[in-house]
Amino acid sequence: MPDQGLTAHALSCSLRRTGAGEPSSSEKMVEDIFAALARHGVATGHDRVADFDVKPGVGSDEGPGDDWPALRRRVLAADIFVLALPIWMGQPSSIAKRVLERMDAFLGEADDRQRMPPLGKVALVAVVGNEDGAHACHAACFQALSDVGFTIPPNAGIYWVGEAMGRVNYVDLPEPPDNVASAIELAVSNAVALARALKAHPYPGV
């Protein structure tokens, strides 16, 4: 049953800016996730973080020229947050790490019932790469997202990892492999069900 009331926003943490001359596997994964979300009637939006000047720091606003406040507003306005990132040297990309560092500010922004800004928001993490490390990236990202108030649904980690040191990237595939497509459908179905439940019955806080 379509749920037109739900929205999702993705931050793609590719190291390349838009128009850098090479397509982004992270963004291709976002497109595939968005296609699945559309089948549930979820409206979507997306930003590539490399296109913005996200200042270093752990505050929600690091002063003049900081583009994070605008990205933060779009993430918090959505019911479902998708963090998409490549693996580099077995770890989440540095841009993904910066996004998580900036979300550290949520820890100090709880209301009088200890509810942080992302409470009631559902998070998915999509990882792509040509080396091992997808599960390690998921573990690091989900821990951080849970710490700052996001809710993680079952089977929320989606990934594709190609041949080690290979030249084929996710974006080069004509379509997602069957196991990846199945993982996307399951993650999205669970995320939509959880987001719907949390929207109807928000966390009360303490």
N, C-alpha and C positions, 0 to 999 in steps of 0.2 A: 504494500500500500504506500503510494507516494506521500512524502511528508514535506509539503511546500514550506513549512515553517522553519526548517532547519537550514543553516548555512555552514559552509566550511571555508577556511582560508589556509593556504599553504605558503610556507617560506622555503624557497629552494636555495640551498647553501653551496651551490657550485662555486668554484673559485674563479670562474670566468664571467665577465660582464656580458649582457645581452649584446649581440652584434660583434662579438670578439672573433667570429669566423669559424667557430666550431660549435656544433649543436651540443646541448646539455643532456646527459643521461638522467640526471636528477629531475630535470623538467619533463622528460619523456615519461618517467615514472609517475610524476604528478599528473600528467595528462591521462594516463591509464587509470589512476585512482579517481580522478574527476569524472571520467566516463562512467565508472561504476557508481559513484555518488549521484550522478545525473539520473541513473536508472531508479534511484530512490527519491527523486524529486528534490535533491539538495542543491541549492545555489552555491556557486563556488567563486573564489577569488584567489589570486596568486601574485606573489612578488619574488623576484630574484634579488637576494640580499646584496649581492656584489654590485648591483646598480645603485646602491644607496651608500651614504657616508654614515655608517654605524660606528660611533666613537667607542673606544675602549672604556671600560668602567663597569660598575655594578649598580648604577642608578637608572631610574626610568627616563631621566632626561639629563644628558651630560653637557647641556649648554648650547650656545650658538653653533649652528651648522650640523647638529646631531639629527640624523634622520630616524633614529630608533623610535621616538615618540609616535610618529605616524604609523610605523609598522606595528607597534605595540597596540595601538587603538584598533587596527584591523584584525589582529589576532584575537583580541578580547571581545570584539563584536561578534565573532563567529561561535557557533556551537561546537564545531569540530576543528581542531588544529592539526595540520599535516606538516611535519618537519621532514624535509627531503634533503639528503646529503650524500656526497661521495665518500668513499674510504680513501684516505691518503696515509701511507705508511702504517696501515693497520688501525688507524684511528679516525674518528669523525673529522671532517674538514675543519680548518681553523675558523671559518665563517660560522659553521654550526656551533662551535664552541663559544664564539662571541655572542651569538644569539642566546645561548643558555646562560652565559655570564650576565647579560643584561637582564635576563629574567630573575636573577638573584634578588633584584629589588622587590619582587613580589613578597618575599619573606617578611619584609618590614612594612607592608602595605595592607595588612589584614584589618578587617573592621572590628567592631567591639565584640563580635562573636568568633573572632579568630579565623574568619573566612578570607582567604587571599583572593586577589582579583580573578585568577583562572578557575576558582572552585566551580564545579559544575560543567566545565569545558572538557571535552574528550580529546585525547591526543593519539595520533598515529605517527609512526616513524618509518620512513622509506629510505633504504640504503642501497647504493649501487657501487660497483667497483670491479677491478680485475685482480683482486688479491683477497686473501683471507681477512676476516675481521668484522663481518656483518653482525654476528651475535655480540661481539664485544662493543660495537658501536651502539647497538640497540640497548644493551645493558646500561651503558653510560648515559645515554639520552633519556631513557625511561626513568632512571633513578632521579636525574635532575628535574624532569618534568613533573614527576610525582611529588618531589620535595616542595615545588612551588605551587602545587594545588591542582594540577591537571589530573583527570581520571583516565586510567589506562584500561581499555577493554581487552577481553581475551583475544589472542592471536593478532595483536596490534602491530607486530613487527613484520614489515614486508621487505624483501630484499632480492636482489639478483647479483650474483658474483660470477664473473666470467673466468676463463682460463687464466691461471697465474701468469703474469707478464705478457698476456695476450694482447692482440690488437683490436679485438671485437668488443665493442661497448654495448651497453643496453640500448642506446639510441640507434645502433646499427641493425638491430633485430627487426625483421619485417612485422612481427607481432610478439606479444609477450609469450614466453613458453607456457605450456599448460599449467605447470605447477605454480608459476608466478601469477598467472591469471586467476587461478583458484584461490591463492593466498590473498590476492587483492579483493576478490569478491567476499571472502570470509571476513577479512578485516573491516571492510566497509559495512557489511551487514551488521556486524557486532557493534561497530562505532555508531551507526545510525540508531540501532535499538537502544543503546545506552544513552546517547544524547537525547533521544525522545523521552526516556524515563527520567533523566535528570532535569529536563526542562519542565516536566509535569510535576516532579517532586524534588525541588532543590534541597541541597544539604542545609540543615538548620543551623550549623555551627554549634558553639557551646555557650 
